Amino acid sequence: MTIVRDTSRFPLLPVLLAGVGAQFADDALFLVLPPAAVLAPLAVVLTIALTAGAARLVTRGLRGPAVARAGLAVGAVSAGLGLVLSGLGWLPILFATLTLIAGVAGAIVRRPTPTV
């Protein structure tokens, strides 16, 4: 019986672009809509959903441990950029944690199980 080694490498440039794009895509929405305090939670939910979607897109050709690591990297880029832009209050840290988790979850949820 042989053990097939699986690589954990992932492409760095698409991961960085996905994380930055997920963080700034909601800002484009608020350039069109009038700013309002009521819409602020929508921006957070949209950023988290876009991070999960971006992680899903980046990891579609990967397999094995590279999927989770790339999802983690997308979430970390998006969350880190969000913290840099919004500060280090308790609420931005909470949202950054949710964004990081969304990156991993978006990459691995509903992925077909590998066959050996």
C-alpha positions in Angstrom: 0.0 0.0 0.0 1.4 3.4 -0.9 0.5 6.7 0.6 0.0 9.5 -1.9 1.3 12.8 -0.6 -1.1 15.7 -1.0 0.3 19.2 -1.4 -0.9 22.0 0.7 0.3 24.8 -1.6 -2.2 27.3 -3.0 -1.9 30.2 -5.4 -1.1 33.4 -3.5 -2.2 36.1 -5.9 -5.8 34.9 -6.3 -6.0 34.5 -2.5 -4.8 38.0 -1.9 -7.1 39.4 -4.6 -10.1 37.5 -3.2 -9.5 38.8 0.3 -9.1 42.4 -0.7 -12.0 42.2 -3.2 -14.3 40.8 -0.5 -13.4 43.5 1.9 -13.9 46.4 -0.6 -16.9 45.1 -2.6 -19.4 46.3 0.0 -17.8 49.8 -0.2 -18.8 49.9 -3.8 -22.4 49.1 -2.8 -22.4 52.1 -0.4 -21.1 54.4 -3.1 -24.4 53.8 -4.9 -26.7 53.7 -1.9 -27.0 56.7 0.5 -25.1 56.1 3.7 -27.3 55.4 6.6 -26.8 53.9 10.1 -29.5 51.3 9.3 -27.4 49.9 6.5 -24.2 49.4 8.5 -25.0 45.8 9.6 -25.7 45.0 6.0 -22.1 45.9 5.1 -20.8 43.4 7.6 -23.1 40.6 6.5 -22.2 41.3 2.9 -18.5 41.3 3.6 -18.8 38.0 5.4 -20.8 36.4 2.6 -18.4 37.8 -0.1 -15.5 36.4 1.8 -17.1 32.9 1.9 -17.9 33.1 -1.8 -14.4 34.4 -2.7 -12.9 31.5 -0.8 -15.2 29.1 -2.6 -14.1 30.5 -6.0 -10.4 30.4 -5.2 -10.4 26.9 -3.9 -12.5 25.2 -6.6 -9.5 23.6 -8.3 -7.7 22.6 -5.1 -7.9 19.5 -3.1 -6.7 18.1 0.2 -5.3 20.4 2.9 -4.8 23.2 0.4 -8.5 23.9 0.4 -8.7 24.7 4.1 -5.4 26.6 4.0 -6.5 28.7 1.1 -9.8 29.4 2.7 -8.0 30.4 5.9 -5.7 32.7 3.9 -8.7 34.4 2.2 -10.4 34.9 5.5 -7.2 36.2 7.1 -6.5 38.7 4.4 -10.1 40.0 4.5 -10.3 40.1 8.3 -6.8 41.7 8.6 -7.7 44.4 6.1 -11.0 45.0 7.9 -9.2 45.5 11.2 -6.7 47.9 9.7 -9.4 50.0 8.2 -11.8 49.9 11.1 -9.6 49.8 14.2 -9.2 47.4 17.1 -12.5 47.8 19.0 -14.3 44.7 20.3 -16.9 44.8 17.6 -14.4 44.9 14.7 -12.5 42.1 16.3 -15.7 40.1 16.5 -16.5 40.7 12.9 -13.0 39.9 11.9 -13.3 36.6 13.6 -16.5 35.8 11.8 -14.9 36.8 8.5 -12.0 34.5 9.2 -14.3 31.6 10.0 -16.4 32.4 6.9 -13.3 32.1 4.7 -12.6 28.6 5.9 -16.3 27.6 5.9 -16.8 28.9 2.4 -13.9 26.8 1.2 -14.8 23.5 2.7 -18.6 23.4 3.1 -20.4 21.2 0.6 -17.2 20.0 -1.0 -17.5 16.5 -2.3 -15.6 13.9 -0.3 -12.5 12.6 -2.0 -12.5 9.0 -3.1 -9.3 6.9 -2.6 
